[in-house]
């Protein structure tokens, strides 16, 4: 059974950096066919795909966030992480990690709202508030 668990700070000050980690069990993040994604949902808004690291190690990002986002992985721990720099209150959201089939990610590079039924493999979500 594939399980994902987000960890990181719940409160970040504006202009600082946010770093979150997703720990995966029940599947290898290097197994073919999957992209390990970060998705967020600001209050009252749609789900937004932030970016992903593919099974081979390549990364891809939402164009709107690309300049502030980086994703990397630690295969020895079966974890992948998100860094978002220069955060503002608009980055306040519930942040999810998820496993997504590679073929389904293409449309999200256009900024299309992420559909929850794209995958059944989600972490429980982590509330992050950006506030001074």
Secondary structure, 3 states (H helix, E strand, C coil): CCEEEEEECCEECCCCCEEEEEEEECCCCCCCCEEEEEEEECCCCCEEEEEEEECCCCEEECCCCHHHEEEEEECCCCEEEEEECCCCHHHCEEEEEEEEEHHHCHHHHHCCCCCHHHCCEECCCEEEEECC
